[in-house]
Amino acid sequence: MMTSITIHTDTAEETREVGRVIGEAAAPGDVYLLTGPLGAGKTCLTQGIARGLGAPGYARSPTFVLVTRYQGRLTIHHADLYRIDHPAEAWDLGLEDIVAAGDDVLIVEWADRAAEIFPPDALWIHLDYAAEGNPAACEVIPDADGSVPSRHRITIEQAPERYLPLIDRLASGRASTRTGEKS
């Protein structure tokens, strides 16, 4: 089984599709911790996770309300920690109660702002920009027609055991870079 994976997407819809696969595989108590710079696709991935869980409507970034809730096959709590100044502020949002209950799915954007409050078996997902020909570049190169594509890199490293079937499912469905194979 894979312990890590990197997936490249070329459009926002492809990023949502990766999220849909994650959402379809989601189980009660799953915690998805998203990191990466502004515009890297965290909300697109969340929209896909919500879609995969059957939530109606369109998940929006909760930057100003900090936590929103959607009902699908499971209840989804979507938090955005961009505006917090200290990890203690994340405690005040009740995220630890959501995790402790273990019945719902928690998705946290900008999770690295309060990394110490999350359980060790959470799934960390890093999103960033990947310009064609130079995956480390943090720039977006316009296509020949002048449109700006969404070239992103989605990386999951050191996935906890509970998420290994998801990593294998993602690896089998997409062109990706896989590492950490176990025998």
C-alpha positions in Angstrom: 0.0 0.0 0.0 1.1 3.6 -0.7 2.0 5.9 2.2 2.3 9.0 0.1 1.2 10.4 -3.3 1.5 13.5 -5.5 -1.2 14.3 -8.0 -1.0 17.0 -10.6 -4.2 18.7 -11.8 -4.6 21.1 -14.7 -8.0 22.6 -13.9 -10.1 23.5 -10.9 -12.6 20.8 -11.9 -9.8 18.2 -11.9 -8.9 19.3 -8.3 -12.6 18.9 -7.4 -12.6 15.5 -8.9 -9.7 14.4 -6.6 -11.8 15.8 -3.8 -14.8 13.8 -4.9 -12.8 10.6 -4.7 -11.7 11.5 -1.2 -15.3 12.4 -0.2 -16.7 9.1 -1.6 -14.2 7.2 0.6 -14.7 9.4 3.7 -15.7 7.6 6.9 -17.0 9.0 10.2 -14.2 10.7 12.1 -12.0 11.5 9.1 -10.0 14.7 9.5 -8.6 16.3 6.3 -6.0 19.1 7.0 -5.3 21.3 4.0 -2.3 23.5 3.7 -0.8 25.6 0.9 -0.6 29.2 -0.3 -3.6 31.4 -1.3 -5.2 30.1 -4.5 -3.6 26.7 -4.4 -6.9 24.8 -4.6 -7.8 24.1 -1.0 -11.4 25.3 -1.4 -11.7 23.5 -4.8 -10.6 20.3 -3.1 -13.1 20.9 -0.3 -15.9 21.4 -2.8 -15.0 18.0 -4.3 -14.9 16.3 -0.9 -18.4 17.8 -0.2 -19.6 16.6 -3.6 -18.3 13.1 -2.9 -20.1 13.0 0.4 -23.4 14.0 -1.4 -23.7 17.5 0.1 -26.1 19.6 -2.0 -25.1 23.0 -3.2 -21.6 24.5 -3.4 -19.2 24.6 -0.5 -17.7 28.1 -0.1 -14.6 29.1 1.8 -15.6 30.0 5.4 -12.9 32.6 5.7 -15.0 35.1 7.5 -17.3 32.8 9.4 -14.5 30.4 10.2 -16.6 27.2 10.3 -19.5 26.1 8.1 -21.5 22.9 8.1 -22.9 20.9 5.2 -25.0 17.8 5.3 -24.3 14.9 3.0 -23.9 11.2 3.7 -22.1 12.5 6.8 -22.0 15.9 8.4 -19.1 18.0 7.1 -17.5 20.7 9.2 -15.4 23.0 7.0 -13.1 25.3 8.9 -10.7 28.0 7.6 -8.0 29.1 10.0 -6.6 31.8 7.7 -7.7 34.6 10.0 -6.6 33.2 13.3 -3.5 34.7 14.9 -2.8 31.9 17.5 -3.5 28.2 17.7 -5.6 28.8 20.9 -8.2 30.6 18.7 -8.8 27.3 16.9 -9.6 25.6 20.2 -12.4 28.3 20.6 -14.0 27.1 17.4 -14.8 23.7 18.9 -12.8 21.7 16.4 -11.6 19.4 19.1 -15.2 18.6 20.0 -15.9 17.6 16.4 -12.8 15.4 16.3 -13.6 13.8 19.7 -17.2 13.0 18.7 -15.9 11.0 15.8 -19.2 11.0 13.9 -18.6 13.7 11.3 -15.9 14.7 8.7 -13.7 17.7 9.5 -12.0 19.6 6.7 -9.6 22.4 7.8 -8.0 24.9 5.4 -4.8 26.6 6.7 -4.5 23.8 9.2 -0.8 24.5 9.7 -1.8 27.6 11.7 -2.9 25.3 14.6 -1.2 22.0 13.8 -0.8 21.0 17.4 -4.5 20.7 18.1 -5.2 18.0 15.5 -5.0 14.3 16.1 -2.0 12.3 14.9 -4.2 10.1 12.6 -5.5 13.1 10.6 -4.7 13.3 6.9 -2.5 16.2 5.9 -2.9 17.3 2.3 -0.6 20.0 0.8 -1.7 21.9 -2.3 0.5 24.2 -4.3 1.1 25.6 -7.8 3.0 23.5 -10.3 4.0 25.3 -13.5 4.5 22.9 -16.4 8.1 21.9 -16.9 9.0 23.1 -13.4 6.8 21.5 -10.7 8.5 23.5 -8.0 7.6 26.9 -9.6 5.0 28.9 -7.8 3.7 30.7 -10.9 0.9 30.0 -13.4 1.8 30.1 -17.1 -0.9 31.3 -19.5 -1.9 28.9 -22.2 -1.4 29.9 -25.9 -4.9 31.4 -26.0 -4.1 33.6 -23.0 -6.3 31.7 -20.6 -4.8 30.9 -17.2 -4.9 27.2 -16.4 -5.0 25.9 -12.9 -1.9 23.7 -12.6 -1.8 22.4 -9.1 0.1 19.8 -7.2 -1.7 17.8 -4.4 0.6 16.0 -2.1 -0.2 13.6 0.7 2.8 12.4 2.7 3.0 9.8 5.4 -0.7 9.0 5.3 -1.9 7.3 8.6 -2.9 3.7 8.2 -6.7 4.5 8.2 -6.2 6.4 4.9 -4.1 3.9 3.0 -7.0 2.5 1.0 -7.8 6.0 -0.1 -4.2 6.6 -1.2 -4.3 3.4 -3.2 -7.6 4.5 -4.8 -6.2 7.9 -5.7 -3.1 6.2 -7.2 -5.1 3.8 -9.3 -7.3 6.5 -10.7 -4.8 9.2 -11.8 -1.4 9.8 -13.2 0.5 10.5 -10.1 3.9 10.2 -8.4 3.7 7.5 -5.8 6.2 6.8 -3.1 6.6 4.7 0.0 5.3 1.4 -1.2 4.9 -1.2 1.4 5.1 -4.9 0.6 
